[in-house]
Amino acid sequence: MFDGATVLSARSWHEKIGAHPGVGDNAVFRQGAGTYDGHDVVAGTQALMPSLEAWLGDLNAHPPAGYSVALQNDTVNAVRQHTRDLGVDFAVFENTQGGKRHGVVVLAVDPETLDAKAGPMLGAIGKFRLLPATLRDSIDAQAKKQTGFTISEATNPDTPIGAAVGALAQLRDFGGRGVVLIDAVKQ
């Protein structure tokens, strides 16, 4: 956890994942379809985003004991650059515990930047689930093309991107930036 961050919430979850998780979810759900148990923790900090990005860079260079960097390729780097521009940075790690792959995503979130750059989209997310499935599918396809993740993923709090979006209200109330940790293991 980032030094000086204050834990705002922590919860456990149990989620059945379909055959094709989104690019943002592949980090945690790399073992494909199945049932996963996980946790997410939201912590707030007054540190500026460059400090959080430097911290994530150091984590990538020196993963926590027993972990290795899970995803690092051109696609992930392109998604990471795009999300950084929106106010969200991330690092992805994995290890094996009891013969099972354990994935961890660490996100740094700047709610002010995210609101400024994606505010209209975030406002629409709350109403997205009310749309007919045919419209949702079309919007999901367009969003995935532009951002690397679907609106459906962004509205599901049991996905990495959904947990980051879900943390926004807590971080706005906190009045700073935040760190979101999501871990999962396939059962």
C-alpha positions in Angstrom: 0.0 0.0 0.0 1.2 3.5 -0.7 2.8 5.1 2.4 0.4 7.4 4.2 -2.8 6.1 2.4 -5.9 5.6 4.5 -8.1 2.6 3.9 -11.6 3.8 3.0 -13.2 0.4 2.3 -12.4 -3.3 1.9 -14.7 -6.1 0.8 -14.6 -9.7 -0.4 -16.4 -10.9 -3.5 -17.3 -14.1 -5.3 -17.9 -13.8 -9.1 -18.6 -16.2 -11.9 -16.7 -14.9 -15.0 -17.7 -15.8 -18.6 -15.5 -17.1 -21.3 -14.3 -13.7 -22.6 -13.2 -11.3 -19.9 -12.3 -7.8 -21.1 -8.8 -6.6 -21.5 -8.9 -4.8 -18.2 -10.1 -8.0 -16.5 -7.6 -10.4 -18.1 -5.1 -9.2 -15.6 -7.0 -10.8 -12.7 -9.0 -13.5 -14.5 -6.3 -14.9 -16.7 -7.3 -18.4 -16.1 -10.5 -17.8 -18.1 -14.1 -18.7 -17.4 -14.9 -19.9 -13.9 -15.7 -18.8 -10.4 -13.2 -16.5 -8.7 -12.9 -15.3 -5.1 -11.3 -12.0 -4.5 -11.0 -8.8 -2.5 -10.8 -5.1 -3.2 -9.5 -2.4 -1.0 -9.9 1.4 -1.6 -7.5 3.7 0.1 -7.2 7.5 -0.1 -4.2 9.7 -0.2 -3.4 13.4 -0.6 -0.3 12.5 -2.7 -0.2 13.9 -6.2 -0.7 11.6 -9.2 3.0 11.8 -10.3 4.0 10.4 -6.9 1.5 7.5 -7.3 2.7 6.8 -10.9 6.3 6.7 -9.6 5.3 4.3 -6.8 3.6 2.1 -9.4 6.7 2.2 -11.6 8.8 1.2 -8.6 6.3 -1.7 -7.9 6.7 -2.8 -11.5 10.4 -2.7 -11.3 10.5 -4.4 -7.9 7.3 -6.5 -7.5 6.2 -7.5 -4.0 7.9 -10.6 -2.5 6.8 -13.7 -4.3 5.1 -11.9 -7.1 6.0 -11.2 -10.7 4.7 -8.7 -13.2 1.8 -10.4 -14.9 1.0 -8.4 -18.0 3.5 -6.4 -19.9 3.1 -6.2 -23.7 2.3 -3.6 -26.3 -1.5 -3.9 -25.9 -1.3 -3.5 -22.1 1.1 -0.6 -22.5 -1.3 1.1 -24.9 -4.2 0.6 -22.6 -2.1 1.9 -19.6 -1.1 5.0 -21.5 -4.7 5.7 -22.4 -6.0 5.1 -18.9 -3.1 7.3 -17.5 -4.4 10.1 -19.7 -7.8 9.6 -18.0 -6.4 9.7 -14.5 -6.0 6.0 -13.8 -2.7 4.1 -13.8 -2.2 0.4 -12.9 0.2 -2.4 -12.3 -0.5 -6.2 -12.5 1.1 -9.0 -10.5 0.7 -12.7 -10.1 2.0 -15.5 -8.0 1.0 -19.1 -7.3 -0.6 -20.0 -3.9 -1.5 -23.6 -3.2 -1.2 -24.5 -6.8 -3.6 -21.7 -7.9 -2.7 -18.6 -9.8 -3.3 -15.5 -7.7 -3.7 -12.2 -9.6 -3.4 -8.7 -8.2 -4.2 -5.4 -9.9 -3.0 -2.1 -8.2 -4.7 1.0 -9.5 -3.9 4.7 -8.8 -6.9 6.9 -9.4 -7.2 10.7 -9.7 -10.9 11.4 -9.5 -10.5 15.0 -10.6 -8.7 14.1 -13.8 -11.1 11.2 -14.5 -14.1 13.4 -14.0 -12.7 16.2 -16.2 -11.8 13.8 -19.1 -14.5 11.2 -18.8 -17.2 12.9 -16.8 -20.0 12.6 -19.4 -19.2 9.0 -20.0 -19.2 8.3 -16.3 -22.5 10.1 -15.9 -24.0 7.8 -18.5 -22.7 4.7 -16.9 -25.3 4.8 -14.2 -28.1 4.8 -16.8 -26.4 2.2 -19.0 -28.0 -0.9 -17.4 -31.4 0.5 -18.2 -30.9 0.3 -21.9 -32.1 -2.6 -24.0 -29.4 -5.3 -24.6 -29.1 -4.5 -28.3 -28.2 -0.9 -27.5 -25.8 -1.9 -24.7 -24.0 -4.3 -27.1 -23.4 -1.6 -29.7 -22.2 0.9 -27.1 -20.0 -1.7 -25.5 -18.4 -2.5 -28.9 -17.7 1.2 -29.5 -16.4 1.8 -26.0 -14.1 -1.2 -26.2 -12.7 0.1 -29.5 -12.0 3.5 -28.0 -10.9 2.6 -24.4 -10.0 -1.0 -24.3 -12.8 -1.9 -22.0 -16.6 -2.0 -22.3 -19.2 0.0 -20.3 -20.5 -3.3 -19.0 -17.1 -4.0 -17.5 -17.0 -0.4 -16.0 -20.4 -1.0 -14.3 -19.5 -4.3 -12.8 -17.8 -3.7 -9.3 -16.4 -7.2 -9.4 -14.1 -6.3 -12.3 -10.9 -4.3 -12.0 -12.1 -1.3 -14.1 -15.5 -1.5 -12.3 -13.9 -1.4 -8.9 -11.9 1.7 -10.0 -15.1 3.4 -11.2 -17.0 2.2 -8.1 -14.2 3.8 -5.9 -14.7 7.2 -7.4 -17.6 8.2 -5.1 -15.5 7.3 -2.1 -12.4 9.1 -3.4 -14.5 12.2 -4.2 -15.9 12.2 -0.6 -12.3 11.7 0.7 -11.1 14.7 -1.4 -7.9 13.2 -2.8 -6.5 10.5 -5.0 -6.7 6.9 -4.3 -5.2 3.4 -4.6 -7.4 0.5 -5.4 -6.2 -3.1 -4.9 -8.0 -6.0 -6.5 -7.0 -9.6 -6.1 -8.6 -12.8 -7.2 -7.9 -16.5 -7.4 -9.9 -19.0 -9.5 -11.7 -21.7 -7.4 
